[in-house]
């Protein structure tokens, strides 16, 4: 009853190459497509569902709309029925006739479950009633899920490149600060050298000044002696 499409089939359909998920190591992409009867606007009908990680419901909704549009129809949200409906989609790999595609997106944390029902016209696609057609129906959903994985990984790449840019910017600022500090040291060393030279000049000038003071003190004392001699004569 259940038919799980392997990663090998996905690679054949999409040409997708795996990338690392969180730290670029030990990455694997093994989507599991589930088939079961689920309740929708037409009652309990056979469906196919898959979990999409790391993207918001809004992003997936927008991408699903574009994906469906490539098949000559539009995926419209039915607020009352709480589901998306694409009337008369042309998916030639599944059927020569048009297909009505119903879908729901159920969000849980950073995971979104995509549920798809395909009305072939009187019967909903299933592996037990449409063995060959269901293979292409599953491939149709898996191709979209793989596109979303590519988008998720690309978003991750952009975030990591931003982090790399920030780190490179930090290093550039650090190098700039280092150059400024080195320039400051050069300026300080130059000022210190100039100050030491001025100190040497100051010390030399102090010696000269002390000699001048000694001479002046002797002269002042001589004047005092002359004054004292004149006062004694009175």
Secondary structure, DSSP 8 states (H G I E B T S, - for coil): ------HHHHHHHH------SSSSSS-------EEEEEEETTEEEEEEEEEEESS-HHHHHHHHHHHHHTTT--EEEETTTTEEEEEEE--TTT-SS-EEEEEEEEEETTEEEEEEEEE-SSSB--TTT-HHHHHHHHHHHHHHHHHHHHHHHHHHHHHHHHHHHHHHHHHHHHHHHHHHHHHHHHHHHHHHHHHHHHHHHHHHHHHHHHHHHHHHHHHHHHHHHHHHHHHHH-
